[in-house]
Amino acid sequence: MPDPARLAGRLLLIAVAALVAARALQLGPGASGDPARVLRRDPGNPQAVLALARTTAETADSAGALRRAGLQPEMLRAALARAPLDGRLQRVRAELAGVDSAEGRVCLQRALRLRPADLRTRAWLADAANAAGDLAGAAQHVDAILRLAPQRAPQLFPLLHEWLRSDSGRAAVVAVLAPAPSWRRGFLASAPPQHEDLFALARLLLALRNAAVPATPAEGVVVVERLLALGDYPQAWLLWLALQPAAERSGPLLRNGDFERPPGGGFDWTLRRGDGAAATLAAAPGRDSRALRVRLDGRPAAAGATQIVLLPPGAYRLSGLAYADGAAASATAEWSVDCLAPRAQRLGTATPQPTPSWNPFALDFRVPERDCLAQRVQLNLRGARRDAGAELWFDALNLTTTGAEP
């Protein structure tokens, strides 16, 4: 039965080889586009040898494919005599000898020294390391491939996600992600939908907290939000909190209620655009601060801003300030608090009256003892055509315990 690890490595090779085969190769002045024809006239033409090898890129049986394509050992020897320092020819020599043979392994190492940017050499070496269980070595070659050919990410990221399921694989991936290569953020954002893969990626992010370039909240927010979408609120919260700067891990019950920081998603604000309203942060009218601004476009509007919180059972008060700028004659703003899990239920609403001066509003509510693990604080908006251009503003939102019945 084929070794699954080796099959995964072969898939890696074919993914990279497909890229290599797609690139045009110049055969030299006056040369035909058919490398076999060139080699019949000039058996040692290095470029023709490379072009012929390229036509066999998408097969794992390199030696057999090269011989069937017409490449003879004497042709390769003649090409090497003319271009002894071309690492690609050393790689073709390894392919013709068989990359698993002793000669093939020696030639691949020589090819790497002479031409470290050759993708097929890297792919063969990654394949060999993966098959031998040397995931650290394989990951180094995958890192090099992704730096050289970032368009290969869709083919290579699934292999890295597979490695994350083992301790040795996770350590290998952590090592190459630690210095924050250009492809790190894209990989962290490519989380598969399966819960076990998200959990593996969460463990990776936690390991990267102590990396040379630590993981940031922005890099982890995709995983946090996918865990939230699956309803795994505790795991999402622990991951989100662990990635925050130390000074912000013991913040208020409602994060960023003064809107001084850009919204970060996860357990920070998520601002909505479209459906009749566009929510942004801007300098607050008449206040030396920033605030949440919602601009209406005259269509019926939906949610403007949301934040997920994890409140224990008890009584709470949501308070804030509201302001209206423009002809908001019929626009209605409603702040609501809802239970999300395990059973959706509304806990309370407040309808501020935005006016041309800042005025306070408050909402008292109680989180029940059961069936309310996570809650959502949300701004809901309703407008009409005559409200187009109106702006509603909100600031100084705060969430506190009250110890009293709402």
VEXMARSE-984057 format. One line per 8 residues: number of its first residue (from 1); for each residue x negated, y, z of C-alpha. Coordinates in nm, 3 decimals, padded with zeros to 5 digits, always signed. Layout:
NUM	X/Y/Z | ...;
//
This chain:
1	+00.000/+00.000/+00.000 | -00.144/+00.344/-00.090 | -00.286/+00.547/+00.198 | -00.045/+00.841/+00.262 | -00.336/+01.066/+00.359 | -00.515/+00.993/+00.033 | -00.197/+01.047/-00.166 | -00.158/+01.387/+00.000;
9	-00.515/+01.468/-00.100 | -00.448/+01.365/-00.459 | -00.151/+01.599/-00.464 | -00.385/+01.873/-00.347 | -00.624/+01.795/-00.630 | -00.354/+01.795/-00.896 | -00.212/+02.125/-00.769 | -00.548/+02.294/-00.810;
17	-00.637/+02.112/-01.131 | -00.319/+02.238/-01.294 | -00.439/+02.594/-01.236 | -00.783/+02.518/-01.377 | -00.643/+02.350/-01.686 | -00.426/+02.650/-01.762 | -00.723/+02.883/-01.805 | -00.876/+02.932/-02.148;
25	-01.240/+02.838/-02.199 | -01.472/+02.995/-02.454 | -01.667/+02.730/-02.644 | -01.924/+02.967/-02.786 | -01.971/+03.163/-03.110 | -01.819/+02.991/-03.410 | -01.698/+02.693/-03.208 | -01.369/+02.522/-03.279;
33	-01.097/+02.514/-03.014 | -01.119/+02.131/-03.013 | -01.399/+02.032/-02.769 | -01.420/+01.677/-02.909 | -01.492/+01.818/-03.256 | -01.756/+02.053/-03.114 | -01.925/+01.764/-02.934 | -01.940/+01.557/-03.251;
41	-02.142/+01.837/-03.410 | -02.329/+01.944/-03.096 | -02.328/+01.658/-02.841 | -02.493/+01.865/-02.566 | -02.273/+02.176/-02.584 | -02.212/+02.261/-02.214 | -01.896/+02.461/-02.277 | -01.745/+02.184/-02.488;
49	-01.821/+01.928/-02.215 | -01.644/+02.149/-01.961 | -01.350/+02.204/-02.195 | -01.315/+01.830/-02.253 | -01.326/+01.767/-01.879 | -01.059/+02.029/-01.832 | -00.817/+01.837/-02.051 | -00.824/+01.557/-01.791;
57	-00.753/+01.788/-01.496 | -00.417/+01.644/-01.397 | -00.523/+01.287/-01.332 | -00.683/+01.133/-01.025 | -00.867/+00.868/-01.234 | -01.137/+01.109/-01.341 | -01.392/+00.860/-01.476 | -01.145/+00.667/-01.691;
65	-00.979/+00.984/-01.818 | -01.312/+01.138/-01.922 | -01.419/+00.826/-02.109 | -01.084/+00.801/-02.285 | -01.121/+01.167/-02.385 | -01.451/+01.079/-02.555 | -01.707/+01.212/-02.307 | -02.017/+00.991/-02.311;
73	-02.289/+00.991/-02.042 | -02.552/+01.097/-02.296 | -02.343/+01.404/-02.386 | -02.334/+01.507/-02.022 | -02.708/+01.447/-01.977 | -02.778/+01.668/-02.279 | -02.548/+01.940/-02.143 | -02.720/+01.927/-01.803;
81	-03.059/+01.959/-01.970 | -02.939/+02.282/-02.131 | -02.759/+02.420/-01.823 | -02.908/+02.249/-01.515 | -02.780/+02.512/-01.271 | -02.417/+02.505/-01.381 | -02.234/+02.359/-01.083 | -01.933/+02.273/-01.297;
89	-02.141/+02.026/-01.496 | -02.254/+01.864/-01.172 | -01.887/+01.829/-01.081 | -01.813/+01.667/-01.420 | -02.105/+01.432/-01.355 | -01.941/+01.336/-01.025 | -01.608/+01.281/-01.202 | -01.769/+01.064/-01.469;
97	-01.951/+00.855/-01.208 | -01.640/+00.839/-00.989 | -01.595/+01.089/-00.710 | -01.575/+00.807/-00.454 | -01.909/+00.657/-00.555 | -02.238/+00.739/-00.383 | -02.358/+00.923/-00.694 | -02.029/+01.110/-00.719;
105	-02.048/+01.232/-00.360 | -02.405/+01.355/-00.406 | -02.312/+01.537/-00.727 | -02.012/+01.705/-00.565 | -02.229/+01.843/-00.286 | -02.477/+01.968/-00.546 | -02.191/+02.125/-00.742 | -02.069/+02.302/-00.429;
113	-02.412/+02.451/-00.361 | -02.449/+02.572/-00.719 | -02.094/+02.700/-00.767 | -01.899/+02.732/-00.440 | -01.609/+02.904/-00.618 | -01.533/+02.607/-00.846 | -01.178/+02.510/-00.754 | -01.194/+02.152/-00.878;
121	-01.508/+02.086/-00.675 | -01.331/+02.223/-00.368 | -01.025/+02.013/-00.443 | -01.224/+01.690/-00.475 | -01.411/+01.761/-00.151 | -01.087/+01.848/+00.030 | -00.938/+01.524/-00.098 | -01.234/+01.319/+00.024;
129	-01.239/+01.486/+00.366 | -00.864/+01.443/+00.406 | -00.882/+01.074/+00.317 | -01.167/+01.025/+00.566 | -00.965/+01.186/+00.844 | -01.193/+01.491/+00.853 | -00.914/+01.746/+00.857 | -01.147/+02.020/+00.978;
137	-01.362/+01.977/+00.669 | -01.060/+01.950/+00.442 | -00.912/+02.268/+00.589 | -01.232/+02.460/+00.514 | -01.200/+02.371/+00.146 | -00.828/+02.451/+00.141 | -00.909/+02.789/+00.295 | -01.162/+02.855/+00.018;
145	-00.911/+02.753/-00.250 | -00.641/+02.982/-00.109 | -00.882/+03.274/-00.090 | -00.989/+03.216/-00.451 | -00.648/+03.124/-00.591 | -00.368/+03.254/-00.365 | -00.111/+03.154/-00.627 | -00.171/+02.792/-00.520;
153	-00.003/+02.861/-00.184 | +00.333/+02.696/-00.274 | +00.151/+02.369/-00.346 | -00.093/+02.379/-00.054 | +00.116/+02.521/+00.232 | +00.328/+02.202/+00.265 | +00.008/+02.001/+00.317 | -00.101/+02.236/+00.596;
161	+00.242/+02.213/+00.759 | +00.207/+01.835/+00.751 | -00.129/+01.861/+00.929 | +00.029/+02.069/+01.207 | +00.215/+01.761/+01.327 | -00.104/+01.616/+01.479 | -00.343/+01.761/+01.737 | -00.646/+01.723/+01.508;
169	-00.461/+01.878/+01.217 | -00.342/+02.173/+01.425 | -00.698/+02.234/+01.549 | -00.822/+02.232/+01.189 | -00.559/+02.482/+01.077 | -00.621/+02.705/+01.380 | -00.992/+02.716/+01.295 | -00.935/+02.846/+00.941;
177	-00.658/+03.088/+01.044 | -00.850/+03.235/+01.340 | -01.038/+03.502/+01.138 | -00.709/+03.606/+00.970 | -00.772/+03.514/+00.605 | -00.562/+03.697/+00.349 | -00.318/+03.405/+00.323 | -00.249/+03.372/+00.700;
185	+00.061/+03.588/+00.718 | +00.213/+03.422/+00.412 | +00.156/+03.078/+00.563 | +00.312/+03.175/+00.896 | +00.612/+03.313/+00.707 | +00.653/+02.990/+00.508 | +00.802/+02.796/+00.798 | +01.004/+02.495/+00.678;
193	+01.366/+02.484/+00.796 | +01.327/+02.165/+01.001 | +01.322/+02.225/+01.375 | +01.021/+02.001/+01.437 | +00.817/+02.198/+01.181 | +00.917/+02.527/+01.344 | +00.811/+02.387/+01.681 | +00.473/+02.287/+01.534;
201	+00.433/+02.636/+01.389 | +00.524/+02.789/+01.726 | +00.247/+02.586/+01.889 | +00.009/+02.710/+01.620 | +00.102/+03.073/+01.692 | +00.046/+03.020/+02.063 | -00.298/+02.874/+01.989 | -00.379/+03.177/+01.773;
209	-00.324/+03.416/+02.065 | -00.687/+03.354/+02.163 | -00.826/+03.361/+01.808 | -01.092/+03.602/+01.684 | -00.801/+03.794/+01.530 | -00.505/+03.713/+01.759 | -00.162/+03.641/+01.616 | +00.065/+03.947/+01.621;
217	+00.438/+03.981/+01.691 | +00.490/+04.072/+01.325 | +00.329/+03.743/+01.217 | +00.544/+03.540/+01.454 | +00.879/+03.708/+01.399 | +00.977/+03.482/+01.107 | +00.940/+03.173/+01.325 | +01.121/+03.345/+01.613;
225	+01.414/+03.440/+01.393 | +01.441/+03.093/+01.241 | +01.449/+02.943/+01.589 | +01.723/+03.193/+01.674 | +01.916/+03.090/+01.364 | +01.897/+02.727/+01.483 | +02.027/+02.831/+01.825 | +01.705/+02.748/+02.011;
233	+01.714/+03.070/+02.213 | +01.482/+02.959/+02.498 | +01.202/+02.848/+02.264 | +01.243/+03.161/+02.051 | +01.224/+03.382/+02.361 | +00.914/+03.212/+02.500 | +00.733/+03.243/+02.167 | +00.838/+03.604/+02.112;
241	+00.737/+03.703/+02.465 | +00.400/+03.526/+02.443 | +00.309/+03.723/+02.129 | +00.387/+04.063/+02.282 | +00.108/+04.282/+02.423 | +00.058/+04.209/+02.792 | +00.190/+04.552/+02.893 | +00.525/+04.485/+02.721;
249	+00.602/+04.137/+02.854 | +00.785/+04.267/+03.160 | +00.998/+04.529/+02.986 | +01.360/+04.631/+03.051 | +01.659/+04.408/+02.982 | +01.722/+04.595/+02.656 | +01.407/+04.639/+02.450 | +01.315/+04.964/+02.278;
257	+01.633/+05.135/+02.394 | +01.472/+05.476/+02.340 | +01.398/+05.382/+01.976 | +01.045/+05.518/+02.000 | +00.889/+05.209/+01.838 | +00.971/+05.067/+01.494 | +01.223/+04.783/+01.522 | +01.048/+04.448/+01.534;
265	+01.324/+04.191/+01.489 | +01.340/+03.884/+01.707 | +01.438/+04.015/+02.052 | +01.390/+04.376/+01.943 | +01.634/+04.572/+01.728 | +01.735/+04.452/+01.385 | +01.864/+04.741/+01.174 | +02.114/+04.687/+00.895;
273	+02.136/+04.852/+00.556 | +02.423/+04.825/+00.311 | +02.793/+04.747/+00.357 | +02.870/+05.117/+00.394 | +02.598/+05.223/+00.638 | +02.220/+05.252/+00.657 | +02.054/+05.242/+00.999 | +01.709/+05.396/+01.048;
281	+01.503/+05.559/+01.323 | +01.440/+05.934/+01.297 | +01.370/+06.246/+01.502 | +01.675/+06.307/+01.721 | +01.863/+06.635/+01.665 | +01.811/+06.868/+01.960 | +01.595/+06.617/+02.149 | +01.221/+06.572/+02.174;
289	+01.241/+06.205/+02.083 | +01.341/+05.957/+01.819 | +01.686/+05.802/+01.795 | +01.894/+05.554/+01.598 | +02.054/+05.724/+01.297 | +02.335/+05.561/+01.098 | +02.429/+05.730/+00.772 | +02.768/+05.644/+00.622;
297	+02.825/+05.631/+00.247 | +03.205/+05.636/+00.241 | +03.266/+05.261/+00.225 | +03.398/+05.042/+00.508 | +03.096/+04.966/+00.723 | +02.980/+04.666/+00.925 | +02.704/+04.616/+01.182 | +02.447/+04.895/+01.212;
305	+02.206/+04.751/+01.468 | +02.180/+04.434/+01.676 | +01.962/+04.299/+01.955 | +01.969/+03.954/+02.115 | +01.919/+03.935/+02.492 | +01.909/+03.652/+02.745 | +02.092/+03.770/+03.056 | +02.161/+03.550/+03.359;
313	+02.518/+03.544/+03.494 | +02.621/+03.868/+03.661 | +02.760/+04.218/+03.612 | +02.589/+04.467/+03.379 | +02.627/+04.813/+03.232 | +02.525/+04.919/+02.882 | +02.486/+05.298/+02.864 | +02.358/+05.550/+02.613;
321	+02.408/+05.880/+02.434 | +02.600/+05.949/+02.112 | +02.591/+06.240/+01.866 | +02.761/+06.320/+01.533 | +02.611/+06.524/+01.250 | +02.845/+06.593/+00.958 | +03.212/+06.541/+00.883 | +03.264/+06.219/+01.077;
329	+03.636/+06.281/+01.104 | +03.751/+05.922/+01.100 | +03.432/+05.724/+01.149 | +03.443/+05.486/+01.443 | +03.141/+05.351/+01.628 | +03.179/+05.057/+01.863 | +02.913/+04.900/+02.083 | +02.991/+04.540/+02.173;
337	+02.836/+04.262/+02.381 | +02.910/+03.902/+02.283 | +02.809/+03.559/+02.403 | +02.633/+03.365/+02.128 | +02.572/+03.022/+02.275 | +02.692/+02.770/+02.343 | +03.033/+02.932/+02.287 | +03.096/+03.263/+02.110;
345	+03.307/+03.507/+02.311 | +03.335/+03.883/+02.344 | +03.231/+04.027/+02.679 | +03.325/+04.390/+02.621 | +03.327/+04.692/+02.392 | +03.275/+05.066/+02.423 | +03.383/+05.325/+02.166 | +03.167/+05.638/+02.203;
353	+03.300/+05.967/+02.075 | +03.011/+06.119/+01.880 | +03.034/+06.499/+01.881 | +02.800/+06.781/+01.769 | +02.642/+06.758/+02.115 | +02.496/+06.453/+02.286 | +02.748/+06.288/+02.516 | +02.715/+05.975/+02.730;
361	+02.901/+05.646/+02.699 | +02.898/+05.324/+02.901 | +03.021/+04.967/+02.881 | +03.061/+04.746/+03.189 | +03.073/+04.371/+03.134 | +03.007/+04.043/+03.309 | +02.807/+03.745/+03.184 | +02.997/+03.432/+03.292;
369	+02.846/+03.149/+03.492 | +02.883/+02.901/+03.206 | +02.869/+02.888/+02.826 | +02.678/+03.214/+02.774 | +02.308/+03.135/+02.739 | +02.237/+03.418/+02.492 | +02.409/+03.747/+02.417 | +02.414/+03.998/+02.134;
377	+02.431/+04.375/+02.174 | +02.565/+04.520/+01.850 | +02.669/+04.850/+01.697 | +02.974/+04.809/+01.473 | +03.086/+05.085/+01.238 | +03.403/+05.163/+01.049 | +03.429/+05.452/+00.807 | +03.636/+05.592/+00.522;
385	+03.561/+05.766/+00.193 | +03.579/+06.109/+00.351 | +03.299/+06.009/+00.591 | +03.041/+05.985/+00.311 | +02.725/+06.164/+00.421 | +02.818/+06.169/+00.789 | +02.549/+06.069/+01.037 | +02.604/+05.908/+01.375;
393	+02.317/+05.910/+01.624 | +02.248/+05.703/+01.936 | +01.971/+05.729/+02.193 | +01.865/+05.639/+02.547 | +02.033/+05.298/+02.544 | +01.985/+05.112/+02.870 | +02.103/+04.784/+03.017 | +02.117/+04.749/+03.395;
401	+02.267/+04.519/+03.656 | +02.551/+04.666/+03.859 | +02.648/+04.399/+04.109 | +03.013/+04.494/+04.061 | +03.309/+04.359/+03.871 | +03.356/+04.533/+03.534;
//
